[in-house]
Amino acid sequence: MNGAIRIGTSGWHYPTGAGTWNGPFYPKPRPKGFDELEWYSRYFDTVEINSTFYGQPRPAVAAAWAERTPPGFLFAAKLYQQFTHPRMFRARVERDLARQLGTAELPEKAIDALVAANQADLDEFRRGVDPLATAGKLGPLLAQFPPSFHDSPGSRMHLAALLRAFHGYQLAVELRHKSWSDRAEETRTLLDAFGATWVWIDEPKFKDSVEQPVIPAGAFLYLRLHGRNAKTWWHHADRDARYDYLYTVEELRPMAERLSEVAKGMQRGYAYLNNHPRAQAVKNALQLRALMGQPLEMPEEKMLIERIGGEPVKSPATR
């Protein structure tokens, strides 16, 4: 898994439903004591943690992740939704309060105080990922903002405060609204001031989507591939349907070529596949590695590509 660009998937735990990884990637039935993360780390040297978006990371859990992965493995940790998705977080807080209090209502100011991120919340996140940092296994932090987060004076203040709060970490910022690319130079200047990088996004494009005709500049490279399901992106029966997409080799090839070119001038880079249903992300991640000339080191890796979808790919060295 050598090379300047580390390639992995967004998450590793998809145990149930039609999109489960049991069968396509993980053995089915599972052996007694089977460990998903240990299995995953046989094939990849990095992963993007999804669970830290839905709940504050816990030090004991992070320490266990570090112990269960080999030397050199790196985790990218998505920031807790309280920091990047305040409306989503507020709705969650209100639902939780409704369950706890029944018909009783809290004043809006009280809810505002519960929702607003403070120093204690920031410190809790830092403590949660600290075992990974101590073990030398913490890669970038990902600040994923929603498409509704558009460029405005208030949004820039929020972004600047977040950049300041996590200054000293590798921070990748995913900005998805077109207004940020309309003022691309100002956006890059703000990110550069804190050593952060602008996430390169592959996803369906709409009139309000961020425009990235070239790979965004930054301290390091961070690519997220969400799939290209334009028809079901906004209208889908469940959240997983949005990401139910399998890239073809010909769709991946231009990205591999651009990544390889950019990697020549960078010390580090990361690419994560988020088209997770039925382990399609696993297949595409392995294909992307092969296209970039990163050898598939075990025979099982080639077998996985065939089992998950069956489109073989040869690395540049063997074409």
HELIX and SHEET records of a PDB file:
HELIX    1   1 GLU A   36  TYR A   43  1                                   8    
HELIX    2   2 SER A   51  TYR A   54  1                                   4    
HELIX    3   3 PRO A   59  GLU A   67  1                                   9    
HELIX    4   4 GLN A   81  THR A   84  1                                   4    
HELIX    5   5 PRO A   86  LEU A  101  1                                  16    
HELIX    6   6 GLU A  108  VAL A  115  1                                   8    
HELIX    7   7 GLN A  119  THR A  134  1                                  16    
HELIX    8   8 PRO A  153  ALA A  165  1                                  13    
HELIX    9   9 LYS A  178  ASP A  182  1                                   5    
HELIX   10  10 ALA A  184  ALA A  193  1                                  10    
HELIX   11  11 ARG A  239  ARG A  242  1                                   4    
HELIX   12  12 VAL A  249  ALA A  263  1                                  15    
HELIX   13  13 PRO A  277  ALA A  279  5                                   3    
HELIX   14  14 GLN A  280  LEU A  291  1                                  12    
HELIX   15  15 PRO A  299  ILE A  308  1                                  10    
SHEET    1   A 4 ILE A   5  THR A   9  0                                        
SHEET    2   A 4 GLY A 269  LEU A 273  1                                        
SHEET    3   A 4 LEU A 221  LEU A 225  1                                        
SHEET    4   A 4 TRP A 200  ASP A 202  1                                        
SHEET    1   B 5 THR A  46  ILE A  49  0                                        
SHEET    2   B 5 LEU A  74  LYS A  78  1                                        
SHEET    3   B 5 LEU A 138  GLN A 144  1                                        
SHEET    4   B 5 LEU A 171  GLU A 174  1                                        
SHEET    5   B 5 THR A 197  TRP A 198  1                                        
END                                                                             
